[in-house]
Amino acid sequence: MTRLVLIADLHFGREDRGVVSELLKAIEAARPDMVVIAGDFVQRARRSHFRPARAFVEAIPAPVFAVPGNHDIPLYNIGARWLSPHATYRRWIAPETEPRWHDGDVSLIGVDTTNRFSREAGRVSEAQIARVCGDIRGAGARLPVIVAHHPFHQSPEVAKKLLRNAETALADWADCGAHMILSGHVHRFHAEPFVARKKEGMTLQVHCGTSSSTRRRGAANDFAVLDADARAVAITRMIHEPGKTFLADVRYRFTRSATGWTTG
């Protein structure tokens, strides 16, 4: 069994410093094998915002697996956005934007969904879709876990535009095997199997809200603790109680088979 902690949308530059401190304590208490950070480390891709984000990453008492979000590439520096959108991210956070990692239970597959041509919306290319399909098939006995900033499915009430080519990705990946996607971006917690058009329940999608920023949009700061192996995953949403700490809230359990995910 592998324990993952999923955090996202830290937005340093708009962080709640008290929540940041409590988040680090809660991560330490969870004792994860890996901390997965699903993008938006900063509010704007400036050194003044990346500097405290880097300090936070270094303070995490576990290995870190990270992908960038749309806020992690320059917005106003058009030259940098077009020519080297990830230069500052690579310098301060991680040299890879699509890392891979595995142990005996899970295979983490990083997907960079940022889009230099859009301020907010993400995209996934045909080449990325094909690569991830190969990674899902190549996971063997491990659970394939895709990590991206943008969700590949979201509730109808979410105003943000859905990731470009999301439907194609979900349909193709459904053919490649049952898998899980971890994401952020919409600042809302959500965990359920997604019914793809071609096959039902092959994708289990989990995304958390903002883990430490003041941009809460009416929801609590939160993160997720996932205990996973090739056959099942247990998910606990941890929510921040103002002035106190992160406490366990909703718990989920899903079982994986060759035909997809089921609850329980």
N, C-alpha and C positions, 0 to 999 in steps of 0.2 A: 504494500500500500504506500502510495506517495502522497504527501500533503503539500498542496499548493495554496498560496495566498494570492488572491487577485485584487489588485488595486488599480485605479485609473483616475484620470482627470485631476491631477494634483494641482495644476495651475499655479505654480510658484510665481509670485507677482500679484496674486490674489489669494494667497493661502491664509488660512486661519492658523496662527502659530500654536495656539493651544491644542487644536485638533492634530496638528502635525506631531507634537510631542506625544499625545495619547496614542496616535496611530503607531508610532515606533514601539511603544510599550506593548500594544496589543499584538503587533507582529511578533515581537520577542516571545510573548506568552503563548502564541500559537505554535511556535517551534516548527516552522515549515521547512520542507526540503528545498523549495524554490519559491521566490516571490516573483510573481508575474505582474509587470506594469504595462497596462494597455494604452499607453500614449497620453498626450497632453501633460507633459511634465511641467510646462510653463504657460503663462498667459500670453506672452509675446516672446519670440525667439531672440532675446537679448541676453548678453552676458550677465547683466544684473539680475536677470531672472533665472538663468541656468546655473549661476553660482550657488544659490541656496538649494536648488534642485540636486546638484551634484553632492552637496554636503549631506542631504537627506539620503541619497542612494548609498553613500559611503557609511552612513549610520545604520543601515538595515542589517540586522544580525543574521543574514542568510544570503545565499547566492541570489542574483537578480537576473531575470530574463525580460528584456524590454523591447518594445516596438514604438516608433514615433506616432504622434497624432498631428492633426492639422495645425494646432497652435505651436507645434515644435519647429515649424519652418517659417522663414521670414514672411511678414505680411506687407510691410511698407518698404522694405529694401527690395525693390523689384529685380534689380540685377542679381542679387544673391538668390532670390527665390527662383529665378529662371535657370541660372547657371550652376549653383551649388546649394540647393535647398536644405540639404542635411549636414552641411559643413559644421555648423555650430552644435547641432545635436551629437554628431560623431565626436567632436572634441570634448564635450562635457558629459555625455551620458554613456554612449557605447559606440564602438567602431562599426558595428553591423546594424542594419535596419531590418534585416530578415534573418535573425539567428535561428539555429536549431539546437536542440538538446534532448537527450533521452536518458532514462534509467531503465530498470527492469519492468516498470509498470506503465509509464507514459512516454509519449514522443511529442515534444513541443515543436510547433512549426510556426515560425514568425512570418507574418505577411504585412508588408508596408502598404497601407491603403491611402496614404497621403497623396494629394493631387495639387501640383504646383499651379494648375490652371483654375483652381476654385478656392475660394476663401475658406469654405467649410466642408463641402461635400467631398466624399472620398471616391476612389475607384479601385478596381482590381482588374488587371489585364488578362488577356487570354493566356499569355505565357505563365503568369502567376497561377492561374487556375490549373493549368496542366501540370506545373511543378508540384503544387499541393496535392493534386490527385495522385501523383507518383509517390509522394510522401505518405499519404494515407495508406496506399496499398503496400508500401514498404515498411510500415510500422510493425508488421508481423503480429506477435502476441501482445504488443503494447497498445494502449489507447491513444489514438491520434488526437492531439489537442492543438487546434489552430488558434493563434493569438493575433488579433488585429485591433486597431483602434476603433474603426467604424463597425457597427453591427451589420449583419447580413440580412436581418429581419428586424422590424420594429413595429410597435403598436400603431394603429391608425391615428391616434391622437398626437403622436410625435410630429412636431412641425418640421424638423430637419429632414432634408432630402435624403432618400435612401442611397446607399452606396451604389455607384454605377457598376453594372454587370453582376449585381448580387444574385439575381434569380438564376443566371447562367451558372454561376459558381455553385450555388446550392444544388441545382439539378445535376451538374457533372460530378460533384463530390458525393452525392447520394449514390451514384453508380460505383464509386470507388470504395465505399465501406462506411459503416457507422462511425461517427466522429463527434467531437465537441468543439465549439467555438467560444473563446473568451474575448470579450470586447468591452468598450466603454462608450464615450462620446455623447450619449443622450442624457446623462446624469440621472438615470433611473435604473433601479435594480429590476432584473428580469431573469427568470430561469425556467425554461421549458423546452421540450422537443419541438422542432419546427417541422411542419408538414410540407415537404417539397412537392413540386408538381409531379415528378416522376416516381418517387418512392416516399412512403410515409415514415416520418420519425427517424430518419437517418442522421439528422443533425440535432444535437443538444446544444442550445445556445444559452450562454450565461453572460450577462453584462451587469456590472455594478455601477453605482452612481459616482459622484465625485467623492473621493476618499478624504480630501483635506482642504478643499477650497471654500471660499465664501459664496461661490456661485451654485448654491444648493437647489435653487428653483423649486422651493417648497418641500423638498425631501431632506432627510437626514444624511449627513456624511456616512458613508458605509464602505465596507469591503467584503470579500467572500473568502471563506476557508473551504477548500475542496479536498476531500480524501478520496483518491481515485486509484483504481487498477484497471485492467483490461475489461473487466466484467461489470463494474458498477462505479458510481460516484455518489458521494454524500456531500451536500452543499449546505453551508451555514452562512446566512447573511448576518454580518456584524454591523450594528448601527451605533452611532455616537450619541450618547446622552449628554447634553450640554452641561459643562462644568464637572463632568465625571469621567467616563471612559467609554470604550466600545463594549457593547453587550450583545450576546447572541439573540437573534430575533427569529426569523423564519428558517426552518430546516426542510431540505428536500432530499429525496433519494431516487436515483434513476438506475435502471439496469440495462445493460447493453448486450445485444446478441447480433447475429449475422443479419437479422431482419430489421434491426433498428433499436430505438430506445423505448422503454416502458417505465411508467412510474412505479416506484416501490422496490 
